C-alpha cells in the first residue's frame, strides 16, 4: 500500500512502564519472545516487533526525569497493550504463557472470529494477545 | 513477509489516557487526522492507523473501573506514543500542527537520516512524529 502523505502511517513506539526492569525484560523478552534491540540500561529496554513497531519498557521514574535529551514522560497505574499473534497460534501462545507460570486473566471470543487472551505483566499492565481483529475496519 | 508462528506479529492496540475526551478526539482525530472507528462514548474513542494498528484514547477513570467486560487498566501521568509519518512529510506535518495552534516541544535529528518532532496532547502525553526509524534494525 502506497502511503497517503496526508495520513500518519502507523504507531512506531508503544510504551509500558515498570519499576523492575529485569522482571519486565523476562516477561516481554523471554515469555513473549520479543526481540530486544539495544542494551538494557537504567531507562529500560526496547523491543522490535516483526511489523516494524517498537515496544519500549521503561522505568517511569527515569523516563519522567527532567532534563532528558528528549521530552519526559512516565505514568503510574496499569497501562495496556495488545499484540497480534500469527493466525491460528493463540492456543499455542496460551499454553506457552501458562508453561511460564503466568496466569490467564481472561479469554474472550469477540464473535467475529477474533479472540483475545489477557494477562498481566510484572508491573500489572494489562497485556492482550489477539488472534484476528475485533475492531471495525 | 510470512509470519513466524513463534513470534508475536505486531502491536495491535496502543492506549493514551485523558480526562477530556472531546479535546483528545480533536487532537488525534482533527489535528493528527487519525481515522476514528466506532462511536465516542464514556470510555473514549478508537482510531485505526493505515498500518492496521489501533490507537485507543480512553478516560482512565472509566477504563480502570472494576467489573468491565474486559480487564481494567488506566494510568495517571504523561504517557508516550510515536507515530511514523510517510517519508519526507515531517515538515508538512510540523506546519500543520503549528497551524492548529499546537506547540512543538522538540525537533530532533537522530543522525541516521531519521528525525522526530515532539508535542503534547491535551492530557500532557508526549506525542512524537517520526520520519524514518531511529532504532537499530
Interface residues (C-beta under 8 A of the other chain):
Chain A: X1 X3 X4 X5 X6 X7 X8 X9 X10 X11 X12 X13 X14 X15 X17 X32 X33 X34 X35 X37 X38 X46 X48 X49 X50 X51 X52 X53 X54 X55 X56 X60 X63 X64 X69 X70 X71 X72 X73 X74 X75 X76 X77 X78 X79 X80 X81 X82 X83 X84 X85 X86 X87 X88 X89 X92 X93 X105 X106 X108 X116 X118 X120 X125 X126 X128 X129 X130 X133 X135 X136 X137
Chain B: X1 X3 X4 X5 X6 X7 X8 X9 X10 X11 X12 X13 X14 X15 X17 X32 X33 X34 X35 X37 X38 X46 X48 X49 X50 X51 X52 X53 X54 X55 X56 X60 X63 X64 X69 X70 X71 X72 X73 X74 X75 X76 X77 X78 X79 X80 X81 X82 X83 X84 X85 X86 X87 X88 X89 X92 X105 X106 X108 X116 X118 X120 X125 X126 X128 X129 X130 X133 X135 X136 X137
